[in-house]
Amino acid sequence: MTITPDAFMGQPVLRGDRLRLEPLGMAHFDGIMAMLTEPEGLRLTATDSAFDEDFARTWVSTRQDHDDRADYAIVRNGDDLVLGEVVLNELDTDNASVNYRIGLRGPDVYGCGYGTEATGLLLDYAFDTVGLHRIELEVFDFNPRAQRSYEKCGFVREGVRREALWWEGEWRDVILMAILATDPRPGR
């Protein structure tokens, strides 16, 4: 099965029990900027420094110009707080596959299940609506909370890039995980 380069054109809002995923736009900028400057989030994603506000503003304002990727803001139901973002990028049309990325705004929302719920919503959209076959990601060995969340959603550990990241004065492993459309998605 081949996926077209505009596979993510016209992204819908995805609704869950506690949150919704909205196509990322300037209405979400303040929440995304908070995520991009939060020290613990930067550490967990091995990002060397906070993002420049002008760069971030341009980035957020152009996300919906790209139909070969899906950039969503994670928005909490009830108070409309922007909790972070989820992204499907690096679309491989011939192999119906993408890369997955998630970032949450900070420790105040870590460990609450928001990432797991957002990931589940995006997986359902990617597999059941878009028709993708495979979604893969990389996670650092110093982020076991993210690894557990991915496993709860059905991602399978496929390998390790040993000592592939020099971070905070030591070599760290990069863990490779993926989920296929045919894999079980717990909690569906």
PABA-10123 format. One record per atom (N, C-alpha, C): y, x negated, z negated; residue number from 1. Coordinates in steps of 0.05 Angstrom, whole numbers. Atoms other than C-alpha are relative to their C-alpha. Layout:
% PABA-10123
Y_X_Z_NUM
...
This chain:
% PABA-10123
-24_-17_0_1
0_0_0_1
25_-18_0_1
-25_15_-1_2
69_-26_18_2
22_16_-12_2
-23_-13_12_3
131_-10_-21_3
24_-9_17_3
-24_7_-16_4
198_-7_16_4
21_-15_-16_4
-20_15_14_5
256_-53_-1_5
20_17_-16_5
-19_-18_15_6
297_7_-25_6
-15_18_-19_6
18_-16_18_7
242_31_-73_7
14_13_-23_7
-13_-11_24_8
291_43_-130_8
26_15_7_8
-23_-16_-7_9
344_82_-91_9
0_27_-15_9
-3_-26_13_10
369_143_-129_10
-16_2_-26_10
15_1_25_11
341_124_-197_11
8_25_-17_11
-6_-22_18_12
334_185_-242_12
4_-9_-28_12
-1_4_28_13
350_190_-315_13
-29_5_-10_13
27_-2_11_14
284_180_-354_14
3_8_-29_14
-4_-11_27_15
278_221_-418_15
-25_-3_-17_15
21_3_19_16
237_206_-479_16
6_16_-25_16
-4_-15_24_17
231_234_-549_17
25_-8_-15_17
-23_10_16_18
283_189_-582_18
22_-13_17_18
-20_14_-17_19
319_157_-523_19
-3_9_29_19
1_-5_-29_20
334_162_-450_20
8_-26_14_20
-8_23_-16_21
340_110_-395_21
19_11_22_21
-20_-8_-20_22
403_118_-353_22
5_-23_19_22
-7_22_-18_23
418_79_-290_23
25_-15_-11_23
-20_17_13_24
461_21_-316_24
26_1_16_24
-27_-1_-12_25
536_28_-303_25
21_-7_-21_25
-22_8_17_26
604_14_-333_26
2_17_-26_26
0_-17_24_27
596_72_-383_27
-16_-13_-22_27
17_14_20_28
545_26_-418_28
10_-27_-7_28
-8_28_2_29
586_-37_-416_29
3_-10_-29_29
-4_10_27_30
605_-42_-490_30
-26_-6_-14_30
26_4_12_31
533_-35_-513_31
-15_-24_13_31
13_23_-13_32
508_-85_-461_32
14_-26_-8_32
-15_24_9_33
563_-134_-480_33
-8_-8_-28_33
10_6_27_34
541_-128_-553_34
-27_-14_1_34
26_12_-3_35
470_-145_-531_35
2_-29_10_35
-3_26_-13_36
493_-204_-489_36
13_-21_-18_36
-13_19_18_37
530_-236_-547_37
-13_-2_-28_37
13_-1_26_38
482_-223_-605_38
-18_-24_-3_38
14_25_3_39
454_-289_-631_39
-31_2_-1_39
29_-2_2_40
383_-266_-648_40
-12_8_27_40
9_-8_-27_41
375_-232_-580_41
1_-23_19_41
-2_23_-18_42
399_-294_-545_42
-23_-20_-7_42
22_18_8_43
348_-336_-585_43
-27_10_11_43
26_-11_-9_44
290_-289_-569_44
-4_-1_30_44
2_2_-29_45
306_-293_-495_45
5_-29_10_45
-5_28_-7_46
319_-369_-497_46
24_-3_18_46
-25_2_-14_47
390_-359_-473_47
18_-19_-15_47
-15_21_13_48
433_-419_-487_48
27_8_-12_48
-27_-8_10_49
500_-384_-496_49
6_29_7_49
-8_-27_-6_50
533_-316_-497_50
12_1_28_50
-10_-4_-27_51
554_-287_-431_51
31_4_0_51
-29_-4_-4_52
626_-289_-406_52
5_30_6_52
-5_-28_-4_53
657_-220_-409_53
6_8_28_53
-6_-6_-28_54
685_-222_-338_54
-25_0_17_54
25_1_-15_55
618_-243_-310_55
-17_25_-7_55
16_-23_9_56
583_-188_-351_56
11_26_12_56
-13_-24_-11_57
633_-136_-327_57
-7_3_29_57
6_-1_-29_58
621_-154_-254_58
-30_7_3_58
29_-5_-2_59
545_-155_-265_59
-6_29_-5_59
7_-28_6_60
542_-86_-298_60
11_18_21_60
-12_-18_-20_61
589_-55_-247_61
-14_0_27_61
14_2_-27_62
545_-77_-188_62
-29_7_-1_62
30_-4_2_63
475_-59_-214_63
-9_23_18_63
9_-22_-16_64
472_7_-177_64
4_-4_30_64
-3_7_-28_65
489_-28_-111_65
-26_-12_11_65
24_13_-7_66
418_-56_-109_66
-24_19_-2_66
22_-19_-1_67
361_-11_-87_67
-27_-14_-2_67
25_16_3_68
309_-67_-94_68
-6_-7_-29_68
4_5_29_69
313_-66_-170_69
8_25_-15_69
-7_-22_17_70
319_-17_-227_70
12_-11_-25_70
-14_9_25_71
370_-32_-282_71
8_25_-15_71
-4_-24_17_72
371_19_-338_72
12_-8_-27_72
-10_2_28_73
412_26_-402_73
-19_17_-17_73
16_-15_19_74
370_47_-462_74
21_14_-18_74
-20_-15_14_75
411_103_-495_75
-15_18_-21_75
13_-16_21_76
391_135_-562_76
10_29_2_76
-7_-28_1_77
389_211_-561_77
14_6_-26_77
-14_-9_24_78
435_245_-610_78
27_-13_-3_78
-26_13_4_79
489_192_-618_79
9_-16_24_79
-6_14_-25_80
488_161_-548_80
6_-30_-3_80
-3_28_4_81
486_91_-576_81
-16_-15_21_81
13_17_-19_82
469_40_-522_82
-16_-21_-16_82
18_18_15_83
408_3_-550_83
-7_-25_14_83
7_24_-16_84
399_-47_-494_84
-5_7_29_84
6_-4_-28_85
371_-51_-424_85
-29_-5_6_85
26_6_-11_86
306_-49_-386_86
4_-4_30_86
-4_7_-28_87
299_-79_-317_87
-26_-5_14_87
22_7_-18_88
249_-81_-260_88
14_-16_22_88
-13_16_-21_89
269_-138_-213_89
-21_-18_14_89
17_18_-16_90
240_-190_-165_90
-22_16_14_90
19_-17_-14_91
208_-135_-123_91
-14_-15_22_91
18_11_-22_92
150_-159_-79_92
-11_24_14_92
7_-24_-14_93
144_-104_-28_93
-29_-1_11_93
27_3_-11_94
80_-131_4_94
-22_4_-21_94
20_-1_21_95
43_-133_-62_95
6_22_-21_95
-8_-23_17_96
77_-72_-95_96
2_-9_-29_96
-3_11_27_97
96_-113_-156_97
28_-7_-6_97
-27_7_10_98
157_-129_-198_98
-3_-15_-26_98
-3_13_26_99
179_-169_-258_99
13_21_-19_99
-11_-17_20_100
197_-133_-323_100
16_-16_-20_100
-17_13_20_101
252_-150_-372_101
12_21_-18_101
-13_-18_18_102
279_-116_-434_102
17_-17_-20_102
-17_12_21_103
335_-134_-483_103
11_23_-17_103
-11_-20_19_104
356_-96_-545_104
25_-12_-13_104
-27_9_9_105
425_-100_-577_105
0_-17_-25_105
0_17_24_106
404_-134_-641_106
-19_9_-21_106
19_-5_22_107
365_-136_-706_107
1_28_-12_107
-3_-27_11_108
392_-68_-727_108
-18_21_14_108
18_-19_-14_109
347_-35_-674_109
-27_-13_6_109
26_12_-3_110
289_-84_-673_110
-20_13_-19_110
21_-10_17_111
223_-60_-701_111
0_30_-5_111
-2_-29_3_112
241_14_-693_112
-16_15_21_112
15_-13_-21_113
197_28_-633_113
15_7_25_113
-16_-6_-24_114
254_35_-584_114
-9_-15_25_114
9_16_-23_115
230_-21_-540_115
-26_10_11_115
25_-11_-8_116
160_8_-538_116
4_26_16_116
-5_-26_-14_117
185_77_-519_117
14_-5_27_117
-14_6_-25_118
233_49_-466_118
-19_-12_21_118
19_13_-19_119
178_6_-436_119
-20_21_11_119
18_-21_-9_120
130_66_-433_120
13_18_21_120
-15_-17_-20_121
183_109_-397_121
2_-14_26_121
-4_15_-25_122
196_54_-346_122
-26_-5_14_122
26_4_-13_123
122_41_-334_123
-8_26_14_123
7_-25_-13_124
111_115_-320_124
15_4_26_124
-16_-3_-24_125
168_116_-271_125
-9_-20_22_125
7_20_-19_126
147_51_-237_126
-27_6_14_126
26_-6_-11_127
74_71_-228_127
-3_27_12_127
5_-27_-8_128
76_146_-222_128
20_11_21_128
-20_-9_-19_129
140_156_-182_129
4_-19_23_129
-6_20_-21_130
155_91_-145_130
-26_-8_14_130
26_7_-12_131
81_76_-133_131
-7_-30_-1_131
6_29_2_132
80_3_-156_132
-29_-4_-9_132
27_7_8_133
13_-32_-168_133
-1_-18_-24_133
1_20_21_134
31_-88_-216_134
28_-6_-11_134
-24_8_14_135
85_-105_-267_135
-7_-23_-18_135
6_24_16_136
88_-173_-299_136
25_-9_-15_136
-22_10_16_137
130_-209_-350_137
-7_-26_-13_137
4_24_16_138
139_-273_-389_138
13_5_-27_138
-10_-2_27_139
149_-275_-464_139
-5_-27_-15_139
2_25_14_140
160_-335_-509_140
-18_2_-25_140
18_0_23_141
110_-354_-563_141
13_6_-27_141
-15_-5_25_142
164_-347_-616_142
10_29_-2_142
-8_-28_1_143
172_-272_-602_143
-25_18_-2_143
25_-16_3_144
107_-240_-629_144
5_30_-1_144
-6_-29_1_145
142_-173_-641_145
0_11_29_145
0_-10_-27_146
155_-166_-566_146
-28_0_12_146
28_1_-10_147
83_-187_-550_147
-15_25_-9_147
14_-24_10_148
56_-131_-595_148
10_25_13_148
-11_-24_-14_149
103_-80_-563_149
-12_2_28_149
11_0_-28_150
79_-100_-493_150
-29_8_-1_150
28_-7_2_151
7_-95_-515_151
-4_30_-6_151
1_-29_6_152
19_-25_-544_152
4_16_25_152
-5_-14_-25_153
43_-5_-475_153
-21_-4_21_153
21_4_-19_154
-18_-32_-440_154
1_-27_14_154
-1_27_-13_155
4_-102_-418_155
-23_-17_-11_155
23_17_7_156
-53_-152_-418_156
10_-29_3_156
-7_28_-1_157
-44_-226_-433_157
-18_-13_21_157
15_12_-22_158
-63_-264_-370_158
-1_-30_-2_158
1_29_2_159
-47_-335_-388_159
24_-11_-16_159
-21_14_15_160
-2_-386_-420_160
9_-24_17_160
-12_24_-11_161
45_-436_-389_161
6_-18_-24_161
-2_17_24_162
35_-489_-442_162
25_-18_0_162
-23_17_4_163
97_-524_-468_163
19_0_24_163
-16_-3_-24_164
138_-497_-410_164
30_3_-6_164
-27_-4_7_165
202_-486_-449_165
8_-20_-22_165
-11_17_20_166
242_-538_-487_166
21_17_-15_166
-18_-18_14_167
276_-496_-541_167
3_-8_-29_167
-7_7_28_168
311_-514_-606_168
-16_-25_-10_168
11_26_7_169
283_-585_-605_169
-30_-2_1_169
29_2_-3_170
211_-570_-589_170
-10_15_25_170
13_-13_-23_171
164_-550_-532_171
-12_26_-10_171
11_-26_6_172
145_-477_-532_172
-16_11_23_172
17_-13_-21_173
92_-437_-494_173
14_25_11_173
-9_-25_-13_174
109_-382_-445_174
-25_16_6_174
24_-17_-3_175
59_-325_-446_175
5_19_23_175
-1_-18_-23_176
45_-287_-382_176
-16_25_-6_176
13_-26_5_177
28_-213_-387_177
5_17_24_177
-3_-19_-22_178
18_-158_-336_178
-15_26_-6_178
14_-26_1_179
-3_-86_-328_179
-3_9_29_179
5_-12_-27_180
-34_-53_-266_180
1_30_-2_180
-2_-29_-1_181
-26_19_-245_181
-26_12_-9_181
27_-10_8_182
-101_27_-259_182
-7_-5_-29_182
5_7_28_183
-97_-1_-330_183
7_24_-18_183
-7_-21_19_184
-96_47_-389_184
29_-5_-11_184
-26_2_13_185
-27_62_-417_185
-1_16_-25_185
3_-14_25_186
-37_79_-490_186
24_16_-7_186
-22_-17_9_187
5_135_-518_187
12_16_22_187
-10_-16_-22_188
16_167_-450_188
-3_29_-6_188
